[in-house]
Amino acid sequence: MNHHEHDFQHLREAKLKFMPGDFCVLLPGGFVKCAVSGESIGLDDLKYWNVDLQEAYASAEIAFKRYITLGDEGGGECASED
């Protein structure tokens, strides 16, 4: 990667692997999209995701609503970086 490419990493969407309590960056970027609202979430602000569905959420409220909506369909493993 050259130094110019590094300057623009924050402008592209990152690809992450979500794990309980942490995530791994597969493709560098500055944000991910909320699976429900489509809102961009800066990696420094990312706190809520679903390990089973590999989805990110913009807030605790959105994560909880998604969890309730899913019921027993899957997605029992919600995580927070806290």
Residue frames as a rotation matrix with the C-alpha (Angstrom) as fourth column:
MET 1
0.589 0.808 0.000 0.00
0.808 -0.589 0.000 0.00
0.000 0.000 -1.000 0.00
ASN 2
-0.385 -0.725 0.571 1.38
0.660 -0.649 -0.378 3.43
0.645 0.231 0.729 -0.83
HIS 3
-0.827 -0.019 -0.562 1.08
0.495 -0.497 -0.713 6.46
-0.266 -0.867 0.421 1.46
HIS 4
-0.809 0.582 -0.081 -1.69
-0.553 -0.709 0.438 8.04
0.198 0.399 0.895 -0.64
GLU 5
-0.254 0.728 -0.637 -3.93
0.036 0.665 0.746 5.00
0.966 0.167 -0.195 -0.23
HIS 6
-0.540 -0.026 -0.841 -3.59
0.809 0.257 -0.528 5.22
0.230 -0.966 -0.117 3.56
ASP 7
-0.982 0.133 -0.134 -4.92
-0.090 -0.955 -0.282 8.80
-0.166 -0.265 0.950 3.47
PHE 8
-0.456 0.851 -0.261 -8.23
-0.788 -0.250 0.562 7.62
0.413 0.462 0.785 1.98
GLN 9
-0.818 0.113 -0.565 -8.84
0.233 0.962 -0.144 4.50
0.527 -0.249 -0.813 4.09
HIS 10
-0.822 0.510 -0.253 -11.21
0.164 -0.213 -0.963 6.40
-0.545 -0.834 0.092 6.36
LEU 11
-0.460 0.648 -0.607 -13.46
-0.827 -0.562 0.026 7.07
-0.324 0.514 0.794 3.34
ARG 12
-0.322 0.340 -0.884 -14.17
-0.561 0.684 0.467 3.42
0.763 0.646 -0.029 2.54
GLU 13
0.633 0.663 0.401 -16.20
-0.742 0.371 0.558 0.80
0.221 -0.650 0.727 4.36
ALA 14
-0.515 -0.794 0.323 -14.22
-0.856 0.494 -0.153 -1.66
-0.038 -0.355 -0.934 6.45
LYS 15
0.356 0.528 -0.771 -14.89
-0.404 0.831 0.383 -5.39
0.843 0.175 0.509 6.37
LEU 16
-0.336 -0.419 0.843 -14.88
-0.931 0.013 -0.364 -6.94
0.142 -0.908 -0.395 9.84
LYS 17
-0.214 0.298 -0.930 -15.21
0.175 0.949 0.264 -10.36
0.961 -0.106 -0.255 11.44
PHE 18
0.100 0.360 0.928 -17.26
-0.817 -0.502 0.283 -9.98
0.568 -0.786 0.244 14.61
MET 19
-0.371 -0.262 -0.891 -16.32
0.316 0.866 -0.387 -12.09
0.873 -0.425 -0.239 17.61
PRO 20
0.637 0.609 -0.472 -17.61
0.641 -0.079 0.763 -12.07
0.428 -0.789 -0.441 21.21
GLY 21
0.709 -0.264 -0.654 -16.28
0.450 -0.545 0.708 -8.85
-0.544 -0.796 -0.267 22.73
ASP 22
-0.221 -0.840 -0.495 -14.01
-0.135 -0.476 0.869 -7.94
-0.966 0.259 -0.009 19.81
PHE 23
0.906 0.408 0.110 -13.73
0.037 0.183 -0.982 -7.72
-0.421 0.895 0.151 16.05
CYS 24
-0.136 -0.945 0.299 -11.01
0.476 0.202 0.856 -8.38
-0.869 0.259 0.422 13.53
VAL 25
0.345 0.190 -0.919 -10.38
-0.572 -0.734 -0.366 -6.06
-0.745 0.652 -0.144 10.58
LEU 26
0.278 -0.170 0.945 -10.37
0.582 0.812 -0.025 -8.06
-0.764 0.558 0.325 7.35
LEU 27
-0.021 -0.235 0.972 -10.29
0.902 -0.425 -0.083 -5.04
0.432 0.874 0.220 5.02
PRO 28
-0.639 -0.302 -0.708 -9.15
0.664 -0.681 -0.309 -1.68
-0.389 -0.667 0.636 6.41
GLY 29
-0.206 0.588 0.782 -11.56
0.536 -0.601 0.593 1.22
0.818 0.542 -0.191 6.31
GLY 30
-0.888 -0.201 0.413 -12.99
-0.139 -0.739 -0.659 3.92
0.437 -0.643 0.629 8.50
PHE 31
-0.401 0.835 0.378 -16.54
-0.862 -0.203 -0.465 2.73
-0.312 -0.512 0.801 9.08
VAL 32
-0.933 0.336 0.127 -19.11
0.359 0.884 0.299 -0.03
-0.012 0.324 -0.946 8.79
LYS 33
-0.547 0.818 0.179 -22.83
-0.504 -0.492 0.710 0.23
0.668 0.298 0.682 8.04
CYS 34
-0.588 0.505 0.631 -25.55
-0.585 0.273 -0.764 -0.47
-0.558 -0.819 0.135 10.58
ALA 35
-0.970 0.190 0.152 -27.43
0.242 0.812 0.531 -3.57
-0.023 0.552 -0.834 9.39
VAL 36
-0.173 0.972 -0.156 -30.77
0.897 0.089 -0.434 -2.04
-0.408 -0.215 -0.887 10.37
SER 37
0.523 0.432 -0.734 -30.56
0.279 -0.901 -0.332 1.71
-0.805 -0.031 -0.592 9.73
GLY 38
0.618 -0.387 0.684 -27.79
0.749 0.027 -0.662 1.83
0.238 0.921 0.307 7.12
GLU 39
0.958 -0.262 0.116 -26.07
-0.286 -0.903 0.321 4.52
0.021 -0.341 -0.940 9.19
SER 40
0.285 -0.938 -0.196 -22.28
0.062 0.223 -0.973 4.72
0.957 0.265 0.122 8.96
ILE 41
0.999 -0.044 0.003 -20.55
-0.002 0.026 1.000 3.79
-0.044 -0.999 0.026 12.21
GLY 42
0.340 -0.939 0.049 -16.94
-0.759 -0.305 -0.576 4.86
0.556 0.158 -0.816 12.74
LEU 43
0.178 -0.313 -0.933 -14.79
0.223 0.936 -0.272 1.97
0.958 -0.159 0.237 13.95
ASP 44
-0.855 -0.506 0.113 -13.91
0.042 -0.286 -0.957 3.96
0.517 -0.814 0.266 17.07
ASP 45
-0.507 0.753 0.419 -17.64
-0.862 -0.443 -0.245 4.25
0.001 -0.486 0.874 17.83
LEU 46
0.007 0.513 -0.858 -18.59
-0.483 0.753 0.446 0.63
0.875 0.411 0.253 17.06
LYS 47
-0.625 -0.180 0.760 -19.89
-0.781 0.167 -0.602 -1.03
-0.018 -0.969 -0.245 20.22
TYR 48
-0.005 0.765 0.644 -22.77
-0.510 0.552 -0.660 -3.31
-0.860 -0.331 0.388 19.19
TRP 49
-0.367 -0.098 -0.925 -22.83
-0.895 0.307 0.322 -6.27
0.253 0.946 -0.201 16.82
ASN 50
0.657 0.576 0.486 -24.23
-0.632 0.773 -0.062 -9.76
-0.411 -0.267 0.872 16.37
VAL 51
-0.372 -0.901 0.224 -21.63
-0.665 0.427 0.613 -12.52
-0.648 0.079 -0.758 16.12
ASP 52
-0.246 0.333 0.910 -23.95
0.350 0.906 -0.236 -15.13
-0.904 0.261 -0.339 14.60
LEU 53
0.700 0.624 0.347 -25.32
0.567 -0.191 -0.801 -12.82
-0.434 0.758 -0.488 11.90
GLN 54
-0.372 -0.918 0.136 -22.10
0.879 -0.303 0.368 -10.81
-0.297 0.256 0.920 11.48
GLU 55
0.299 0.563 0.770 -24.07
0.661 -0.704 0.259 -7.53
0.688 0.432 -0.583 11.69
ALA 56
-0.826 -0.516 -0.228 -23.12
0.542 -0.616 -0.571 -4.18
0.154 -0.595 0.789 13.20
TYR 57
0.313 0.950 -0.016 -25.61
0.885 -0.286 0.367 -1.89
0.344 -0.129 -0.930 14.95
ALA 58
-0.152 -0.361 0.920 -25.47
0.233 -0.918 -0.321 1.87
0.960 0.165 0.224 15.47
SER 59
-0.325 0.092 0.941 -26.91
-0.809 -0.542 -0.227 1.85
0.489 -0.835 0.251 19.01
ALA 60
-0.971 0.020 0.239 -27.96
-0.147 0.739 -0.658 -0.35
-0.190 -0.674 -0.714 21.89
GLU 61
-0.159 0.987 -0.040 -31.62
-0.512 -0.117 -0.851 0.38
-0.844 -0.115 0.523 21.10
ILE 62
0.251 0.190 -0.949 -31.22
-0.962 0.157 -0.223 -0.79
0.106 0.969 0.222 17.49
ALA 63
-0.705 -0.576 -0.413 -29.33
-0.510 0.817 -0.270 -3.92
0.493 0.020 -0.870 18.60
PHE 64
-0.815 0.440 0.377 -32.03
-0.179 0.428 -0.886 -4.76
-0.552 -0.789 -0.270 21.15
LYS 65
0.160 0.914 -0.372 -34.87
-0.734 -0.142 -0.664 -4.25
-0.660 0.380 0.649 18.66
ARG 66
-0.016 -0.261 -0.965 -33.08
-0.892 0.440 -0.105 -6.49
0.452 0.859 -0.240 16.15
TYR 67
-0.932 -0.363 0.029 -32.56
-0.320 0.781 -0.536 -9.14
0.172 -0.509 -0.844 18.83
ILE 68
-0.447 0.852 0.271 -36.26
-0.300 0.143 -0.943 -9.07
-0.843 -0.503 0.192 19.75
THR 69
0.263 0.540 -0.799 -37.30
-0.920 -0.110 -0.376 -9.18
-0.291 0.834 0.468 16.07
LEU 70
-0.384 -0.529 -0.757 -35.14
-0.748 0.659 -0.081 -12.26
0.542 0.534 -0.649 15.45
GLY 71
0.619 0.625 0.476 -36.52
-0.785 0.470 0.403 -14.20
0.028 -0.623 0.781 18.40
ASP 72
0.391 -0.421 0.818 -35.32
-0.246 0.809 0.534 -17.80
-0.887 -0.410 0.213 18.23
GLU 73
0.995 0.076 -0.058 -34.34
-0.072 0.206 -0.976 -17.59
-0.062 0.976 0.210 14.54
GLY 74
0.292 -0.956 0.030 -30.69
0.909 0.267 -0.321 -17.14
0.299 0.121 0.947 15.38
GLY 75
-0.026 -0.368 0.929 -28.52
0.091 -0.927 -0.365 -14.33
0.995 0.075 0.058 16.48
GLY 76
0.830 0.360 -0.426 -28.36
0.408 0.130 0.904 -15.22
0.380 -0.924 -0.039 20.13
GLU 77
0.131 -0.893 -0.431 -24.80
0.964 0.012 0.267 -13.96
-0.233 -0.451 0.862 20.45
CYS 78
0.787 0.078 0.612 -24.89
0.250 -0.947 -0.201 -10.17
0.564 0.311 -0.765 20.74
ALA 79
0.085 -0.849 -0.521 -21.70
0.995 0.099 0.002 -8.53
0.050 -0.519 0.853 21.85
SER 80
0.977 0.066 0.203 -20.52
0.055 -0.997 0.060 -5.18
0.206 -0.048 -0.977 23.05
GLU 81
0.187 -0.979 0.079 -16.99
0.251 -0.030 -0.968 -3.88
0.950 0.201 0.240 23.14
ASP 82
0.509 0.091 0.856 -17.54
-0.624 -0.646 0.440 -2.54
0.593 -0.758 -0.272 26.69
